[in-house]
Amino acid sequence: MEENNNKEEVKEKVKKQGFFKKVWYSITKIERYPELAAQGVGKAFSYISKVVAILAIILSLGSIYQSYQILQEGVAYLQNEFPEFSYSDGILSIDSENPITISAEDSYVGEAIIDTKTQDEQTINQYISEIEQNGDGIIVLNNRVIVKNSSVSGTISYEYAKILEQVGIKEFNKQDLINYISSSQMYNFYISIFLTSFVYSFVMCLLTTLSNAVFLAIFGYLTTWIAKIRMRFVAVFNMAVYSLTLSTILNMIYIAINIFVPFTMEYFQVMYVTVAAIYLIAAIFLLKSEYIKRQAELMKLAEAQEIVKKELEQKEEEEKEKEEREKEKKERKEKDKKEEKKDEKQDGKQGGEPQGSGA
C-alpha cells in the first residue's frame, strides 16, 4: 500500500511540472533528470517541440525584421538612385541605356545585373557566367528574372507574367511599387513570410535537435557502461533531450543578437553539443553517486538491523534465563513448603504418642 501511495505521489508531482518548471529543472536541477526521464518519450518529445517552436518563432521574427530592412533600403534606393521603370503585359522596361550592376557588397542577394534592353542570348549567358563566379546573384531582364543561389546547382528562371498574373498584377510603375511597399497591404506579405519561415524553421530545427539528441544518447549510453550503471537507452535519450535545453536557449540568444548585430561565432555548433554533453554526463555520474550512496545506506541499514537482531536475541536469552531462574526459585519454594508441611506432620505424630501410653 505504501509503495502504491508513493507512486501516486510521484505521478501527482509530474503532473504539476509545467513547461517553464521543466526548463528551470533542465538548466539548474541536474539531479532531477532521472525524474524527468521517467515521464517517458512522449513527454520528452512534447517538451523539446515546445522549445524548438520558441526557437522557430525567433527565427521567423528575424526573417520579418530582415525583410523589412531590405524593403526599406530598397525603397530608399528606388527613390533616390534607381531610374524610372514600368511593367505592362509581362514586359519590364527601365529608363537606362546601359546595364545596371550592383555589387555583392551592396546587395542582399549577391551581385545584381539589370538589363531590360538586351534579348541577346550570348549576352545573357555572359551575365550568368559572371554571377556564377560569385556564387549568388540575380539577373533582371525585360521578361524574366534569373536567380543563382550557391546552395542550388544551376540557375532558376521566373517569368514576370506567370508570377504576377497569379496575384492579379498586370501593370505598375516605379511610384506604384514604392507606394505598395510603403502601404498596409504589406502586412499580408509579412504574415506570409512569418508562416513560411516558421514551418520551415520548426521542421528543420526539430530534425536537427532530435538528431543531436540521438547522438548524445549514444554517447551517454556508452558512458553508462563505463560508469557501470544499468540504464535503458530510452531513459538516456530522454535525459539527452532535456540536456539540450541550455544549448538551445544559447542558440536563441545567438540568433536574436545576430538579427541586429550580424557576426559569426566560430565553433558554435561544437559548443552547442559540448554543453549538452556536459549536462548529460553530469546527470549520469550524479545518478551513479546517488546509487552508491543508496547502496552504502542499505549496507548501514543491514548492519544496524543485524545489530538490533543480535541485541533482541541476547535480550530474549536473558529473559529466558531469568524466567528459568524464577521458575527454579518458585519450584524450590514450593518444595521447601512441602518439606515444612511434611515435618510438621511428623512432629504432630511424635507429640501424640506419649499421651496415649500414659493413659
C-alpha positions as CSV (number, residue, x, y, z in Angstrom):
1,M,0.0,0.0,0.0
2,E,2.8,2.4,0.9
3,E,4.6,1.7,-2.4
4,N,1.4,2.4,-4.4
5,N,0.9,5.6,-2.5
6,N,4.5,6.7,-3.3
7,K,3.9,6.0,-7.0
8,E,0.7,8.1,-6.9
9,E,2.6,11.0,-5.2
10,V,5.3,10.9,-7.9
11,K,2.6,11.0,-10.6
12,E,1.0,14.0,-9.0
13,K,4.3,15.8,-8.8
14,V,4.9,15.1,-12.5
15,K,1.5,16.5,-13.5
16,K,2.3,19.7,-11.6
17,Q,5.5,20.2,-13.5
18,G,4.7,22.8,-16.2
19,F,6.8,23.7,-19.2
20,F,8.8,26.5,-17.7
21,K,9.4,24.5,-14.5
22,K,10.9,21.7,-16.7
23,V,13.1,24.4,-18.4
24,W,14.3,25.5,-15.0
25,Y,15.0,22.0,-13.8
26,S,16.8,21.1,-17.1
27,I,19.2,24.0,-16.5
28,T,19.6,24.2,-12.7
29,K,18.5,20.8,-11.3
30,I,20.6,18.1,-12.9
31,E,19.6,15.7,-10.1
32,R,16.0,15.9,-11.5
33,Y,17.0,14.4,-14.8
34,P,16.1,10.8,-13.8
35,E,12.7,12.1,-12.7
36,L,12.1,13.9,-15.9
37,A,13.3,11.0,-18.0
38,A,10.9,8.7,-16.2
39,Q,8.0,10.6,-17.6
40,G,8.5,8.9,-21.0
41,V,9.5,9.6,-24.6
42,G,6.1,11.3,-25.3
43,K,6.7,14.0,-22.6
44,A,10.3,14.5,-23.7
45,F,9.2,14.9,-27.4
46,S,6.4,17.3,-26.4
47,Y,8.9,19.3,-24.3
48,I,11.6,19.7,-27.0
49,S,8.9,20.5,-29.6
50,K,7.8,23.5,-27.5
51,V,11.5,24.6,-27.0
52,V,12.1,24.3,-30.8
53,A,8.8,26.2,-31.5
54,I,10.1,29.2,-29.5
55,L,13.3,29.0,-31.5
56,A,11.4,28.9,-34.8
57,I,9.4,32.0,-33.7
58,I,12.6,33.9,-33.0
59,L,13.9,32.9,-36.4
60,S,10.7,33.9,-38.1
61,L,10.6,37.2,-36.4
62,G,14.2,37.7,-37.5
63,S,13.2,36.9,-41.1
64,I,10.4,39.5,-41.0
65,Y,12.8,42.1,-39.5
66,Q,15.4,41.5,-42.1
67,S,12.8,41.5,-44.9
68,Y,11.5,44.9,-43.6
69,Q,15.0,46.3,-43.5
70,I,15.7,45.1,-47.1
71,L,12.5,46.6,-48.4
72,Q,13.1,49.9,-46.6
73,E,16.6,50.1,-48.1
74,G,15.1,49.1,-51.5
75,V,12.6,51.9,-51.3
76,A,15.3,54.4,-50.5
77,Y,17.4,53.1,-53.4
78,L,14.5,53.2,-55.8
79,Q,13.5,56.7,-54.8
80,N,17.0,58.2,-54.9
81,E,19.2,56.3,-57.3
82,F,17.2,53.9,-59.4
83,P,15.9,55.2,-62.8
84,E,12.2,55.2,-63.7
85,F,10.6,51.9,-64.8
86,S,7.3,50.4,-65.7
87,Y,5.7,47.0,-66.2
88,S,2.9,46.0,-68.5
89,D,1.7,42.8,-70.1
90,G,4.7,40.7,-68.9
91,I,7.4,43.2,-70.0
92,L,9.5,45.3,-67.7
93,S,11.0,48.5,-69.1
94,I,13.7,50.5,-67.3
95,D,14.8,54.0,-68.5
96,S,18.5,53.2,-68.8
97,E,20.5,52.8,-71.9
98,N,23.3,50.8,-70.2
99,P,23.1,47.8,-67.9
100,I,22.9,48.5,-64.1
101,T,25.3,46.4,-62.0
102,I,25.0,46.3,-58.2
103,S,27.9,44.6,-56.4
104,A,27.5,41.8,-53.9
105,E,28.7,44.0,-51.1
106,D,25.8,46.4,-51.7
107,S,23.1,43.7,-52.2
108,Y,21.5,41.1,-50.0
109,V,21.0,38.7,-53.0
110,G,24.6,38.8,-54.2
111,E,25.6,40.6,-57.4
112,A,22.7,42.0,-59.4
113,I,22.7,42.8,-63.1
114,I,19.7,44.7,-64.5
115,D,19.4,44.9,-68.3
116,T,15.9,45.2,-69.9
117,K,17.2,46.2,-73.3
118,T,19.0,43.1,-74.4
119,Q,17.5,40.0,-75.7
120,D,20.8,38.5,-77.0
121,E,21.2,35.0,-75.5
122,Q,25.0,35.3,-75.7
123,T,25.0,38.5,-73.6
124,I,22.6,36.8,-71.1
125,N,24.9,33.8,-70.9
126,Q,27.8,36.1,-70.1
127,Y,25.8,37.6,-67.3
128,I,25.0,34.1,-65.9
129,S,28.7,33.2,-66.0
130,E,29.6,36.4,-64.2
131,I,27.2,35.8,-61.3
132,E,28.1,32.1,-61.1
133,Q,31.6,33.1,-60.3
134,N,30.3,34.9,-57.2
135,G,28.1,32.1,-56.0
136,D,24.9,34.1,-55.6
137,G,23.3,36.7,-57.9
138,I,20.3,37.9,-59.8
139,I,19.8,39.0,-63.4
140,V,16.8,41.2,-64.2
141,L,15.7,41.1,-67.8
142,N,12.7,42.6,-69.6
143,N,10.5,39.4,-69.4
144,R,12.0,37.3,-66.6
145,V,14.4,37.2,-63.7
146,I,17.2,34.7,-63.3
147,V,18.3,33.7,-59.8
148,K,21.6,31.9,-58.9
149,N,21.9,30.5,-55.4
150,S,25.1,28.8,-54.1
151,S,23.0,26.1,-52.5
152,V,21.5,25.1,-55.8
153,S,23.3,23.9,-58.9
154,G,22.5,25.9,-62.0
155,T,20.1,28.9,-62.2
156,I,16.3,29.3,-61.7
157,S,14.3,31.5,-64.1
158,Y,11.0,33.2,-63.2
159,E,8.8,34.8,-65.8
160,Y,7.0,38.0,-64.7
161,A,3.8,37.2,-66.4
162,K,3.4,33.8,-64.7
163,I,4.2,35.1,-61.2
164,L,2.4,38.5,-61.2
165,E,-0.8,37.4,-63.0
166,Q,-1.4,34.9,-60.2
167,V,-1.7,37.8,-57.8
168,G,-3.7,39.9,-60.2
169,I,-1.0,42.4,-61.1
170,K,-0.9,43.4,-64.8
171,E,0.9,46.7,-64.7
172,F,2.7,49.1,-62.4
173,N,5.5,51.7,-62.4
174,K,8.2,52.9,-60.0
175,Q,5.9,55.0,-57.9
176,D,3.2,52.3,-57.7
177,L,5.8,49.8,-56.4
178,I,7.1,52.3,-53.8
179,N,3.5,53.1,-52.7
180,Y,2.7,49.4,-52.4
181,I,5.8,48.6,-50.3
182,S,5.0,51.5,-48.0
183,S,1.3,50.6,-47.7
184,S,-0.5,48.5,-45.1
185,Q,-1.0,45.8,-47.8
186,M,2.5,44.6,-47.0
187,Y,1.2,43.1,-43.7
188,N,-0.1,40.1,-45.6
189,F,3.3,39.8,-47.2
190,Y,5.0,39.8,-43.7
191,I,2.4,37.3,-42.4
192,S,3.2,35.0,-45.3
193,I,6.9,35.3,-44.6
194,F,6.3,34.5,-40.9
195,L,4.2,31.4,-41.5
196,T,6.5,30.1,-44.3
197,S,9.6,30.7,-42.2
198,F,8.0,29.3,-39.0
199,V,7.0,26.0,-40.7
200,Y,10.4,25.6,-42.4
201,S,12.4,26.6,-39.3
202,F,10.4,24.4,-36.9
203,V,10.7,21.3,-39.1
204,M,14.4,21.8,-39.8
205,C,15.3,22.7,-36.2
206,L,13.3,19.9,-34.7
207,L,15.0,17.3,-37.0
208,T,18.4,18.8,-36.2
209,T,17.7,18.8,-32.4
210,L,16.4,15.2,-32.4
211,S,19.5,14.1,-34.4
212,N,21.7,15.8,-31.8
213,A,19.7,14.1,-29.0
214,V,20.2,10.7,-30.6
215,F,24.0,11.4,-30.9
216,L,24.1,12.4,-27.3
217,A,22.1,9.4,-26.2
218,I,24.5,7.0,-27.9
219,F,27.4,8.9,-26.2
220,G,25.6,8.8,-22.9
221,Y,24.7,5.1,-23.2
222,L,28.4,4.3,-23.7
223,T,29.1,6.5,-20.6
224,T,26.7,4.3,-18.5
225,W,28.7,1.3,-19.5
226,I,31.9,3.0,-18.3
227,A,30.2,4.1,-15.1
228,K,28.7,0.6,-14.7
229,I,25.1,1.8,-14.4
230,R,22.3,-0.2,-15.8
231,M,20.0,2.2,-17.8
232,R,17.7,1.7,-20.8
233,F,18.6,3.6,-24.0
234,V,15.2,5.2,-23.9
235,A,15.9,6.7,-20.5
236,V,19.3,8.0,-21.6
237,F,17.6,9.5,-24.8
238,N,15.1,11.3,-22.6
239,M,17.9,12.7,-20.5
240,A,19.7,13.8,-23.6
241,V,16.6,15.7,-24.8
242,Y,16.5,17.7,-21.5
243,S,20.3,18.3,-21.6
244,L,19.8,20.2,-24.9
245,T,17.8,22.9,-23.1
246,L,20.6,25.3,-22.3
247,S,22.3,24.8,-25.6
248,T,19.0,25.7,-27.5
249,I,18.5,28.8,-25.3
250,L,22.1,29.9,-26.1
251,N,21.3,29.4,-29.7
252,M,18.2,31.6,-29.4
253,I,20.3,34.3,-27.8
254,Y,22.9,34.0,-30.6
255,I,20.3,34.2,-33.3
256,A,18.5,37.2,-31.6
257,I,21.7,39.1,-31.3
258,N,22.6,38.2,-34.9
259,I,19.4,39.8,-36.2
260,F,20.6,43.2,-35.1
261,V,24.4,42.8,-35.0
262,P,25.5,40.3,-37.6
263,F,28.5,38.3,-36.6
264,T,29.8,34.8,-36.8
265,M,31.0,32.7,-33.8
266,E,33.4,30.0,-34.8
267,Y,32.8,26.5,-33.4
268,F,29.4,27.5,-32.1
269,Q,28.0,24.1,-33.1
270,V,30.8,22.4,-31.2
271,M,30.0,24.4,-28.1
272,Y,26.3,23.6,-28.6
273,V,26.9,19.9,-28.4
274,T,29.6,20.1,-25.8
275,V,27.4,22.0,-23.3
276,A,24.6,19.4,-23.7
277,A,27.1,16.5,-23.3
278,I,28.5,18.0,-20.1
279,Y,24.9,18.2,-18.7
280,L,24.2,14.6,-19.7
281,I,27.5,13.2,-18.3
282,A,27.0,15.1,-15.1
283,A,23.5,13.7,-14.7
284,I,24.7,10.1,-15.3
285,F,27.6,10.4,-12.8
286,L,25.3,12.1,-10.3
287,L,23.0,9.2,-10.7
288,K,25.9,6.8,-10.1
289,S,26.9,8.7,-6.9
290,E,23.3,8.6,-5.7
291,Y,23.3,4.8,-6.4
292,I,26.5,4.3,-4.5
293,K,25.1,6.5,-1.6
294,R,21.9,4.4,-1.5
295,Q,23.9,1.2,-1.5
296,A,26.0,2.5,1.4
297,E,22.8,3.4,3.2
298,L,21.4,0.0,2.6
299,M,24.5,-1.6,3.9
300,K,24.4,0.5,7.0
301,L,20.8,-0.3,7.4
302,A,21.5,-4.0,7.1
303,E,24.3,-3.8,9.7
304,A,22.0,-1.9,12.0
305,Q,19.3,-4.5,11.5
306,E,21.9,-7.2,12.3
307,I,23.0,-5.4,15.5
308,V,19.4,-5.0,16.6
309,K,18.6,-8.6,15.8
310,K,21.6,-9.8,17.9
311,E,20.5,-7.5,20.8
312,L,17.0,-8.8,20.6
313,E,18.3,-12.4,20.6
314,Q,20.5,-11.6,23.5
315,K,17.6,-9.9,25.4
316,E,15.4,-12.9,24.6
317,E,18.1,-15.3,26.0
318,E,18.4,-13.1,29.1
319,E,14.7,-13.1,29.6
320,K,14.5,-16.8,29.1
321,E,17.3,-17.3,31.6
322,K,15.5,-15.0,34.0
323,E,12.3,-16.9,33.6
324,E,14.1,-20.2,34.2
325,R,15.7,-18.8,37.4
326,E,12.3,-17.5,38.5
327,K,10.8,-20.9,37.8
328,E,13.6,-22.7,39.6
329,K,13.1,-20.4,42.5
330,K,9.4,-20.9,42.6
331,E,9.9,-24.7,42.4
332,R,12.4,-24.5,45.2
333,K,10.0,-22.5,47.4
334,E,7.2,-25.0,46.7
335,K,9.5,-27.9,47.6
336,D,10.5,-26.2,50.8
337,K,6.9,-25.6,51.7
338,K,6.1,-29.3,51.1
339,E,9.0,-30.4,53.2
340,E,7.9,-28.0,56.0
341,K,4.4,-29.4,55.9
342,K,5.8,-33.0,56.0
343,D,8.0,-32.1,59.0
344,E,5.0,-30.6,60.8
345,K,3.0,-33.7,60.3
346,Q,5.8,-35.9,61.6
347,D,6.2,-33.6,64.7
348,G,2.5,-33.9,65.3
349,K,2.6,-37.7,65.3
350,Q,5.6,-37.8,67.6
351,G,3.9,-35.4,70.1
352,G,0.7,-37.5,70.4
353,E,2.3,-41.0,71.3
354,P,3.3,-40.2,75.0
355,Q,-0.2,-39.1,75.9
356,G,-1.6,-42.4,74.6
357,S,0.8,-44.5,76.6
358,G,0.1,-42.6,79.9
359,A,-3.5,-43.5,79.6
